[in-house]
Amino acid sequence: MQAFFIVAILLLAFLIIFQIAKASEYVAVLRGEDKVRKQTNKINGFMLLSFLVLGLVGVFYCNEQLKGRILGTPASDHGVLIDRMLYITIAITFIVFLITQVLLFWFSYKYQESDNRKAFYYPHNNKLELIWTVIPAITLTVLVGFGLFYWFGITGNAPKNAMEVEIVGSQFKWEFRYPGHDGPDGKGVFGKKYYKEIDEGKMNPLGQLWDDPANYDDIYVSGEAMHLVVNKPVKLIIGAKDVIHDVGLVHFRMKMDAVPGTPTTMWFTPTKTSKQMIEETKNPDFVYEISCDQMCGTGHTGMRGTIIVETQEEFDAWMATKKPQYLVANPGKDTKAAPQDTSVVKPVAAIIK
Amino acid sequence: MSDMHVHPEVVTSHEVHSDEHHVHHHKETFITKYIFSQDHKTIGKQFLITGIVWAIVGGFFSVLFRLQLGYPNETFPILETLFGKWGAGGHITPEFYYALVTMHGTILVFFVLTAGLSGTFANLLIPLQIGARDMASPFLNMLSYWFFFLASCVMVSSFFISTGPAAGGWTVYPPLSALGQASQGSKLGMDLWIVSMALFVVSSLLGGLNYISTILNMRTKGMSMTRLPLTIWALFFTAVLGVLSFPVLFSGLILLLFDRNLGTSFYLSDIVVAGQVLPNEGGSAILFQHLFWFLGHPEVYIILLPAMGMVSEVLSINSRKPIFGYMAMLGSLFAIAILAFLVWAHHMFVTGLNPFLGSVFVLLTLLIAVPSAIKVFNWLTTLWRGNIRFTPAMLFAIGFVSLFISGGLTGIFLGNSTIDIHLHDTVFVVAHFHIVMGVASMFGMFAGVYHWFPKMFGRFLNNTLGYVHFWITLAGAYLIFWPMHYEGLAGVPRRYMDKSSWVSFNQFTELNKFVTVVAMIVFAAQLLFVFNFFYSIFKGRKVRSQNPWGANTLEWTTPVRPGHGNWEGEIPEVHRWPYDYGKDGRDFIPQTEAVGANESKH
């Protein structure tokens, strides 16, 4: 019924507008087309000027309404740089926006048709062309300079002390892996994996190769938040199992695609713990979210992960509760549990070419 | 039936390109005149009307998914009535939502703003403005339309299959688009999408080659390249872009078709989908993105350049002033056409692209802002000290410049890879490209339709309806897309159908409702235009003078309703550039008038 009324009202509005439009055409013929044309010209000129004024008021109002709901303070070192670049760009483009829009609508209003004016024959002026080639070129060079300076810093190599975490996307969830502590300087090394070994039934959701010793202490995490340490650089090693996903970390201002068959990486340093962010945003529900930013299928909207940023102690305490996936998948290897024969593990190295 | 298509008289009579007196006396049937016509004007109208039908469909789809975005928790029983299982329980299902988004993009980008825009105006204006009786090959021109029609039929057919049309976004990135297991829309619908696009590429190439050869070879006496109106230059570069880039899309899509159906691994590697381990190894999903965007970015300019050309023409005519900086306008068109091929990877900054390569693309991308800036300042100077008539076409041209500025400036955000890390694939991108490419080009198209409607149909569109259409559309475009930038700055990802479960993205509920309401009003205003268009074809005020706008270009030297062949008698000779408005105290001097002895030089 409601739909019917809406359609009826729409039709009525159409009819009225059409009748007015039709009538105005007859009136124009009756009163002299030229006279009516000049009148409409004045109205439209005035409307253009009003649009400029109302538009600028609208821009200001919109900003007042919405500025509190965007960005917030960035929670990573890279985020600070990206926000700075963003604000520089907003400042420069807004000045250009104001100047050009004001000129456009002001000229339209000011130079509307009048019997007292003749159009000024002004086909070209090379000096002007040069000015508005060079000035934008210089401005853009500045923006490119800043941008690339930050870009190389952000996409450059991760610091040596960075912790590494693997994140794998699949329809429609995120899974994580921590490398343990089996490296030379206490840092972990990720064990090899091969996608054909992926088998949830055999407790091997990432396809780890169990004959690679580096896999023995790798921790697999799913169904809960990724834990990171505050002020410690983290390098994410990003992969995908089925289609392209994207690791979007809005508060850290970071983003990188997860591409099946082509691992990607990104690094940053979280600078605020989750607790700090809860206080800062005054939002008790605050949580760092991982959004999938690349269309990945019907569940794209719900492909959500979370991150907890905490102190080293808290992180270590959390990590201590975890058991390497190697032991989960091969319970016989778990010396803390019942010891068993070691020959159960099937060598799979032959699969790697 | 068959003798109607291959009527010998029809074929021979169109092969005459000489300047001799030439009137068509052969009998034309309804079919040769309106259906399988080889008259460029009729083909242009066919493209336009097909484009309008597609625009209604594509626009309606956007209203449907805006309904979901604005009111994610409400039920609309009418959806189930209309769409059955796709609207089960009065909700838009995710499959339906993604199909709608994908089809909205495909339809608007390719069928409306490529075929409907350059197909219409290249066909209509090229022969008329360069002084030719028809295209270089009227027959290929006709085929160009009918391949487009076929492509349309195949695309429409995909709406009615049980698994629905393609639903992986208009960019159809594999592996999502390659694996039927990954999505409903990647089943038969995707094959139909590829077939339809392949036919579309054929149509576009037939048309493009025709436009290029016509412009280069068939200009009338005196019409040197630098005497061409900017519309023709813009359409020329558009055709060149299309001819060079569409084949790359075509090959990319064929490889995708192979991956889907023949077990090849061009784009597939290391995939476990729906619990099934696939054998494909060694492919690169990113390869497709390179191939796609090698077309995809020039495509943006394929859409935008014709609009720029028509806007230049309309601004100059209605300011009663020459376009400012003709050579600079031409140079910037050329620069944009070249740079269009060198910026594609700016769509891929966060795909794991080598950061150094990324930096090269940042540089080239921001470089393209320079010719764009030149164009804007030239348009502004064209208005300066003019004597401006606000016809509906002129208003749309002014609106185009405003939107092009707004949308162009946000391109500087996205082209800078550092900022793109944050803004990539957010609603900011949606706002940016809708303003600069979608709505702006649409405004260019409207400017063209309002301006050349009298030439197409010998009648005027209703002005009052035109003004109502313009003001609602301009205000609506800004009301819809301006606040969207804020959502994007907050990081709200694109293609999310419901943000309520997200802590970071759920703060825009009211705004989303507002945008939905405005979108519906704007859509209704477009229907007003559609009504005006079809009503005025039959009932519009008749054009009485040959040159109603007081324009210089050649199309206004033809009869009010030109027949096939355009000019009765000889094709006029051209003596000057097309922008002598307000020169030496004269309102306008047509191109056909010889340069006087005492005329001032410019």
Interface residues (C-beta under 8 A of the other chain):
Chain A: A3 L10 F14 I17 F18 I20 A21 K22 S24 E25 A28 R37 T40 N41 N44 G45 M47 L48 F51 G55 G58 V59 C62 L66 K67 R69 I70 L71 H78 G79 L81 I82 M85 L86 T89 I90 I92 T93 V96 F97 T100 Q101 L103 L104 F105 F107 S108 Y111 Q112 E113 S114 R117 K118 A119 F120 Y121 Y122 P123 H124 N125 L128 E129 W132 T133 P136 A137 L140 L143 V144 F146 G147 L148 Y150 W151 F152 I154 T155 G156 S170 Q171 Y195 K196 I198 E200 G207 I238 K241 D242 V243 I244 D246 G248 V250 H251 R253 M254 K255 M256 D257 V259 P260 G261 T262 P263 T264 T265 N283 D285 F286 V287 E289 S291 C292 D293 Q294 M295 C296 G297 T298 G299 H300 T301 G302 R304
Chain B: I78 P94 E95 Y98 A167 G168 G169 Y173 P174 P175 L176 L179 A182 S183 Q184 L268 S269 D270 I271 V272 V273 A274 G275 V277 E281 G282 G283 S284 A285 I286 S319 R320 K321 P322 I323 F324 G325 Y326 M327 A328 V350 T351 G352 P355 G358 S359 V362 L363 L366 L367 A369 V370 A373 I374 V376 F377 N378 W379 L380 T381 L383 W384 R385 G386 N387 I388 R389 F390 L395 I398 V401 S402 I405 S406 L409 T410 I412 F413 N416 S417 T418 I419 I421 H422 H424 D425 T426 N462 N463 T464 L465 Y467 V468 W471 L474 A475 Y478 L479 W482 P483 Y486 E487 L489 A490 G491 P493 R494 R495 Y496 M497 D498 K499 S501 W502 V503 S504 F505 Q507 F508 L511 A524 L527 L528 F531 N532 R541 Y579 Y581 G582 K583 D584 G585 H602
